[in-house]
């Protein structure tokens, strides 16, 4: 027989869960859990196909992407321990696609190629101005944590992935700063 104290604790615990679920539901879509106001350099770089430009982070450089890989931009920090890539999501028709449908497609594609299946650590929906963004942070293995943003620029769809290299891959507070930098870079995008 469950005593009154246990029932009350269970009720309070469930009430807290409901409160947090409602709070998260009400705030969904407003802003990212990561900052987007990191100061970037004054250098603007253009995408491979001159579709957009963005501000380059301080002490980062552009790697000329392999055209076969399809990257629009490949950014590296000065010691090559972190990378931010922006890749078009190619469809046969050029038309605006609902960002949420696009997100589900990219998430399934990114997560299906690994064995064991990566673990999703966080999912977000937020916007920068009129650009709706869906994001997910995922863990490929014990030391490889990545974050992918999915968004539209005009009639084209893109994914932006932030990833670390080498021994710095394990999750830490530096990942929070890195993912905030990723947000700031995407927020700086201008259509050409």
KEGU-228211 format. One record per residue (C-alpha): z, y, x; residue in one letter. Coordinates in steps of 0.02 Angstrom, whole numbers, padded with zeros to 5 digits, always signed. Each point is the difference from the previous one (the first is absolute). Example, Ala and Ser with C-alpha at 12.3 -4.5 7.8 and 13.67 -1.06 7.14 Angstrom:
BEGIN
+00390-00225+00615a
-00033+00172+00069s
// end
This chain:
BEGIN
+00000+00000+00000x
-00051+00170+00068x
+00140+00125-00001x
-00017+00179-00064x
-00003+00075+00175x
-00151-00106+00050x
-00091+00044-00162x
+00033+00185+00029x
-00060-00012+00181x
-00157-00090-00058x
-00031+00132-00135x
+00022+00144+00125x
-00115-00086+00124x
-00136-00023-00133x
+00023+00180-00058x
-00025+00061+00179x
-00159-00104+00016x
-00068+00072-00163x
+00044+00177+00055x
-00089-00020+00168x
-00152-00081-00083x
-00014+00147-00121x
+00028+00125+00141x
-00136-00080+00106x
-00118-00012-00149x
+00023+00183-00041x
-00030+00055+00179x
-00151-00113+00030x
-00155+00098+00040x
+00087+00159+00055x
+00025-00016+00186x
+00006-00127+00139x
+00161-00069+00071x
-00067+00065+00166x
-00015+00182+00049x
-00173+00080+00007x
+00040+00162+00090x
-00005-00049+00183x
-00083+00137+00102x
-00169-00059+00063x
-00109+00077+00136x
-00124+00137-00040x
-00143-00117+00050x
-00104-00062-00147x
-00106-00155+00023x
-00146-00059-00107x
-00026-00173-00068x
-00142-00105+00071x
-00115+00039-00148x
+00056+00183-00015x
+00076-00029-00171x
+00171+00076+00037x
+00104+00078+00137x
+00185-00009+00035x
+00128+00072+00119x
+00033-00104+00154x
+00184-00035+00035x
+00073+00077+00159x
-00029-00112+00153x
-00123-00112-00094x
-00185-00028+00031x
-00150-00069-00092x
-00071-00167+00053x
-00185-00021-00034x
+00004-00137-00130x
-00113-00151+00012x
-00133+00032-00132x
-00001-00184-00045x
+00184+00009-00048x
-00037+00142-00121x
+00139+00121+00047x
-00021+00184-00046x
+00139+00051+00120x
+00109-00092+00125x
+00145+00101+00069x
+00114-00054+00143x
+00156+00079+00072x
+00004+00042+00185x
+00076-00165+00058x
-00105-00106-00121x
+00156-00071-00084x
-00047+00065-00174x
-00163+00007-00097x
-00056+00080-00162x
-00168-00056-00068x
-00099+00062-00149x
-00128-00120-00068x
-00118+00017-00149x
+00012-00131-00134x
-00182-00041-00031x
-00068-00037-00171x
-00182-00015-00051x
+00009+00151-00115x
+00064+00170+00048x
+00115+00048-00142x
+00181+00049-00022x
+00107-00156-00020x
+00175+00004-00075x
+00120+00008+00148x
+00118-00129-00075x
-00140-00129-00018x
-00056+00040+00177x
+00179-00019+00061x
+00018-00174-00077x
-00164-00053+00081x
+00049+00064+00174x
+00176-00070-00010x
-00064-00172-00046x
-00131+00006+00138x
+00124+00057+00134x
+00132-00127-00049x
-00112-00151-00028x
-00067-00017+00178x
+00162-00049+00085x
+00099-00159+00002x
+00141+00009-00045x
-00036+00134-00129x
+00069+00170+00053x
+00156+00065-00084x
-00013+00164-00097x
+00144+00113+00050x
-00040+00152-00106x
-00128+00062-00127x
-00029+00182-00048x
-00105+00109-00111x
-00009+00185+00041x
-00124+00142+00014x
-00053+00141+00115x
-00073+00132-00114x
-00128-00087-00111x
-00012-00153+00112x
+00094-00151-00068x
+00060-00118+00134x
+00067-00176-00011x
+00089-00070+00152x
+00080-00160+00056x
+00101-00043+00154x
-00013-00180+00053x
+00062-00116+00134x
-00127-00118+00078x
+00130-00088+00107x
+00171+00035+00072x
-00062+00140+00113x
-00154+00070-00087x
+00029+00126-00141x
-00145+00102-00069x
-00031+00125-00139x
-00162+00024-00096x
-00045+00147-00112x
-00142-00014-00127x
-00085+00156-00071x
-00164+00080-00055x
-00089+00144+00086x
-00131+00058-00123x
-00101-00153-00051x
+00052-00101+00153x
+00151-00113+00018x
+00105-00018+00158x
+00146-00092+00074x
+00107+00072+00138x
+00104-00123+00101x
+00139+00043+00122x
+00048-00134+00124x
+00095-00016+00163x
-00049-00101+00153x
+00100-00099+00126x
+00189-00015+00000x
+00026+00157-00106x
-00061-00088-00157x
+00170-00051-00071x
+00062+00109-00143x
+00110+00145+00053x
+00030+00182-00042x
-00151+00041+00106x
-00106-00087-00132x
+00066+00125-00129x
-00059+00141+00113x
-00165-00089+00030x
-00031-00025-00186x
+00045+00183-00029x
-00130+00045+00131x
-00126-00110-00092x
+00037+00096-00162x
-00021+00166+00090x
-00168-00052+00072x
-00066-00056-00170x
+00068+00158-00082x
-00102+00104+00126x
-00168-00076-00054x
-00135+00123-00054x
-00167-00054-00073x
-00148+00067+00100x
// end
